[in-house]
Amino acid sequence: MNPDRFRRLRQTLARRQPDLTVLMDGVHKSHNFSAILRNCDAVGVLDAHLVAPEDGVDLHHGTSAGTKKWIRVHMYSK
């Protein structure tokens, strides 16, 4: 890895926001859940909490597969 790329990587990691948490309640559609996770990833949120609706939510939507590597998703039931 060249020094410039390494510097940019370290700058990006330094901008993460460990003190910001997202809570999702009432998200019924998997594409909305995926969009929220992508936004969390974009702004450096490390933790997202989901209160799952009674009928559940499909967490296997392909568009957010990469973001779940970097964001801890905590699931709760009502």
Secondary structure, DSSP 8 states (H G I E B T S, - for coil): --HHHHHHHHHHHHT-EEEEEEEEES---HHHHHHHHHHHHHHTEEEEEEEE-TT------GGGTTGGGTSEEEEEE-
